[in-house]
Amino acid sequence: MAQSLPHFRLFVTGATTSAADATVFSPYDRTPIATFAVADAGVIETALATASALFRDRARWLEPAARIDILRKLADRMDDDVEQLAMTIAREGGKPLVDVRAEAIRAADSVRGCVDVLRTQHGSEIPMRLNAASSHHMAYTSLEPAGPVVAISAFNHPLNLIVHQVATAIAAGCPVIAKPAERTPMSCFEFAKMLHDAGLPDGWCQVVVPMDHALSERLATDPRVAFLTFIGSAKVGWMLRSKLPPGTRCALEHGGAAPVIVAEDADIEKMLPMLVKGSFYHAGQVCVSIQRIFAHRSIAKQLADKLADRVKKLRVGDPTSADTEVGPLIATSEVDRVEQWVREAKDGGAKVLCGGKRISDTCYACTVLYDPPRDAKVSTLEVFGPVVCVYPYDHMDDAIDRANALPFAFQSAICTRSLDTALRAFRRLDATAVMVNESTTFRVDWMPFAGRRTSGLGTGGIGYSIRDMQVEKMLVIKSDEL
């Protein structure tokens, strides 16, 4: 008898659904690995009504001490279940075990980061008694939860992104409704269960996977929602923002085509491991993955060849195998798209130094392209696949202009031994962060993380997200004793 698949039930208080269950498939071999309940319109309404009722009843708000206790217990539980969480991420998302273990450990640390914020954040005193009008007054502010949060997440970091969106909402004191990516919902369901096992009361964290896009839009744009946190495509994110009702705030995190400028004086051998990892981590399916490397013409081809030599040795395959370094793309349609984009670049004159072909229906070979056309899709759009492009340049300012030429603006990097060159790039690169001799993928969870222009709105990072989900409330006291 065939073994039944794990099933994730509705995670909405008191709800039932008429929608048929959906299946999660391994992105590597397309085998079914789990089923989950899908939310119909009634479930979405129940989730919104529950979150709204919790927030309106201030007697049921969670005190900071209670939130701290829950989050501490959650982090301890995640530490105990690192291997289980890692395997879930690898199976549903295709990220290799060597990387998902780090993601699971990092996620638990991010939960502890929420506790750190709660222990240190505070309001402020507003100066009074400065003139006749403010005599005999004192004023200060405190922080309150903004209201129900809807968190719409992406597939590429199915646990860590949920932590950044959901754990921060709980830390802020907000009831939250999480909508994970349809292809990778398992980590979110498991995380929500851990939250409630840690003591979170019913209804404070609900998980829904709506049956269609119209319901997802209804969830995100409902007037009862105080804050929308969205991680995903720019097209969808900006569309949702345009439909938010008055008063609803949001944070959007989209993609980019991260540039790295390699100066003539850069230490190539030292930079190579960073360039390889930053380009092919999670098969390039990262919003700040290295995509465009601008190298001084005197070293560009040498750099590209050395990079290709290393990339050829990367082991592509089953993400649950211990020796795999690069896994599959999330869907076969993505392999088709990357294949078409690389073919277009090759036909336009790009040199394929390695890769340039599909390995299977789900895996694409790690690819290094040398000097693709400026108007090729790999040069102008986010590849979100295992492809990196190397372009020669003659003058630093030309490289900076090309790095800034796209509508995306997220993290960027400069590789140089010169402080002046690094600072020149920092001043001129249109980016929210500039890394010096470090990958564009570098991130620690307490730093600001944000896209500019079409790449996003608002600032991510544990402390920044918690603050976004809160409002500042002022108390003014008048007394003759003041």
PyMOL commands that set and color helices and strands:
alter all, ss='L'
color gray80, all
select helices_A, chain A and resi 41-56+58-60+64-80+82-93+97-120+160-172+186-197+213-221+234-242+268-284+297-311+332-347+377-380+396-403+419-428+462-468
alter helices_A, ss='H'
color red, helices_A
select strands_A, chain A and resi 7-8+22-25+32-36+125-126+137-145+149-152+176-179+205-207+227-231+249-253+258-262+290-296+351-354+367-370+387-393+408-409+411-415+433-436+452-453+456-457+470-478
alter strands_A, ss='S'
color yellow, strands_A
deselect
rebuild
show_as cartoon
